[in-house]
């Protein structure tokens, strides 16, 4: 019984130490730049395929947070449904409208869902 317990603990330890490797995959690189106007938060960016096979990008999400209060200002999603060839780029632009928003100091969070998983990028403006 003692050997079974020790073997199980070693297996659990190995699995637990390998879990951070699944947190972020380097399949798609995200570069973005903010373009904020009155009541509208926009992000223009580029996705680059870092793999040797095609990647199908299904959709992109944009979440905007107020930097001072850390509350979410707005959220939007854009369906892409395009393939990115190896070492190729895909340009995107996302805008999130919020008429009540007055802060120019915001945090942008972009999440890209694709056939090889999910990638995310943060951008702090202000």
Secondary structure, 3 states (H helix, E strand, C coil): CHHHHHHHHHHHHHHHHHHHHHCCCCCEEEEEEEEEECCEEEEEEEEEECCCCCEEEEEEEEEEEECCCCCEEEEEEEEEEEEECCCCEEEEEEEEECCCCCCCCEEEEEEEEECCEEEEEEEEEC
